Amino acid sequence: MNFAHILQQSGAIDNIAGQLGIDKTIAHAGASALLPAILGGFKKTTEQGGGVDGLGGILSQLGGSGLLESVLGPQETPIEQGNNVLGQIFGSKDVSRSVAGHASQQTGVDSSILKKMLPMLAMVVGGYMANQQGGAQAQQQSGGGLGGLLGGLLGGSGGSSASGIASMLDLDGDGNPLDDIIGIASKFAR
């Protein structure tokens, strides 16, 4: 499953580009560079925060599927919600800044634009996963679920995503998400 393609189909890239006053190609390049780190942050949160059920609870507390609707709607996106999502998945503003800086080096897109885009993308991903959670819960008995959804978004196999994603992300278990997230972003940029 290609999340960049989902962003385009949903209209999220267009809305983000419009709100930031940038060209859609710049928004697409920025999103492509930021998504691996965001998805990696969600994966890390799942591993450290009580698994898939814990992630579902966190997403629900942060706004659930309303996160996605806030970005897709006609009103301006409430960035504070996105910053709350980033706080959950990255742990600190330093990680967010580093992710934006790294993506800027990869794409040539100004880091100030990427810093503004990051909370919006986090809302889209979190809202999309929360929106899919109902269907994912129904799939849990067949080996899918939110973990399978997250695995699919990261390019792993559906039901057996945990070991495949862990090896793909090369999680070192040092408790510092920054090096893992930067590593994730660099793997996907190639």
N, C-alpha and C positions, 0 to 999 in steps of 0.2 A: 504494500500500500504506500503510495507516494503522497506524503502530507502536503508538499508544495502544490501538487495537482488539486488536492482537496481545497486548499486555500483559494486557488484560482476559480474553481467551480463554484464555491460558496459566495464569491464576491468579496471575500475578506481583503484580498490584495488591493482591489479597486477602492474599497472604503478606507483602508489604511493610507493608500497613496493620496486620496482626496483630503483626508484629515491632516496629513503632514505636508500637503502642498508639493508633492514630488511626483515625478513621472512613474508610471506603472512598472517600467522595466527596472528602475532603481529599487522600487518597493519589492519586486520579485527577487532581484539579486540579494537585497538585504535579508529578506525572509529566508531564502535558500541558505544563506550563511549562518543565520541565527537559529534556525529550526533544530539542527542536530544538538546544540547545547541545551535548548529548551526541553527537547524530548529526553535527553540524557539526564537533565535535572528532575524530570518527572520519574524517570526510571530509578534514580538514586533515592528519591523520596519514597517510592514504593518499597524499596529494599530496607530503608531505615525506619519507615513509619508505619509498620504493622501490615505490610503487604498491600494487596489490591484493595482490600476492605478499608484499610487506613487511608489510602489515596482517595477512594470514593468519599469517605467522610470529610477529608480535607477539601475536596472539590465542592462538596455540598455546602460546607461552611463558607467558602469563598464566593459562592454565587451560583454554583452548578451550571446548568446549560444557559442561564442568564448571562454568563460571561461572554459566550459567543454572540448571543443576541445583542448585547451592548455594543459590540464592535460592528455588527452587521446593520444595526438600526440607523435611522436617519439622524439621531442626536449625536453629539460629540461623545466619544468614548470616555468613561470615567477612569482615568489613568490610575487613580489610587487603587482600584480593584486589581488592576494588572500588577501594580507594585506589590500588593499583598500576595499575589500568586508567585511572583518572583522571589519574595522573601521566603516563601515556603519551599520552593524548589532549589534555590541557590543559597539561601541562608544569610547572605549579606549583599549590600550594595557594591562592595568591592568585586564580588564575583560577576555581577551584572555589568559593571564597568569593564572588567577584563574581557568578558564575552563580546561586548560591543566593540572594544578596541581590536580584538583578534579578528572579528568579522570585517572590520574596516580595513585591516591590512590585507585580507583575502580579496575583498571586492573593490576597494577604492571608494566605497560609499563613506561619506563623512560620518565619524563616530557619533556626532551629536544627533544625527538622523536615526542612527541605529539604536541609540539610547532611548529615543522616543518610540521607536517601533517595537522594542523588546517587550514592554508591558502589554502592548496590544496583541502581539503574537502569543504571549503567554496566556492571555485571556481566550484567544481563539482555540489554542490547543486544549486548555483546561475545560473550556465550555464544550468543545467537540467531544472530549472524552467523557464528560459528565452526561452529555446528551446520548452517547452510545452506551452508557453504563446500564441502562434498563435492558437493552438487548444483550449486553455483555453478561449480565447476571443470569439471563435465561440460558446463555451458552455455557456457563460454568460447569454444568453437569456433563457437557460434551467436551470438556477440555479447553474451552476458549476463555471467555470472560475478559475483564478489563486488562488482565495481564497479557492475554493473547492479542488484544487490540493494541496495547502498547508495544508488544513484540512485533506486530505487523507494521506499525508505524515506523519502528526502528529498523525494519528489514529482516527481523528474525522470523522463525517459524511460529505459526499460530499458537498451538496448545503447549508446545515445549519451549516456550520463549525464554524461560529464566536462564538456563545454562547457555543457550546460544547468544543471548543479549549480553550476559555477563562477560563472556569471552570476547565478543565483538567490542564491547566498551572498555575492556581491559581494566576493570575496576580494581584498584590496588588496595582497597580497604583501609587506607590510612586516615579516613575520617575527614579529609579535606577535599570537598567537591571541586575546587577550582582546577587542580591539575587534571582531574578526570574529565571535566567539562571542556577544558581547552583541548585536551587530547581527542575528545569526541569530535569537536568542531573541525580539527585539522584532518581527521580521518575522512570526514565527509566532503571536505573541500577538494580533495584530489580528483 
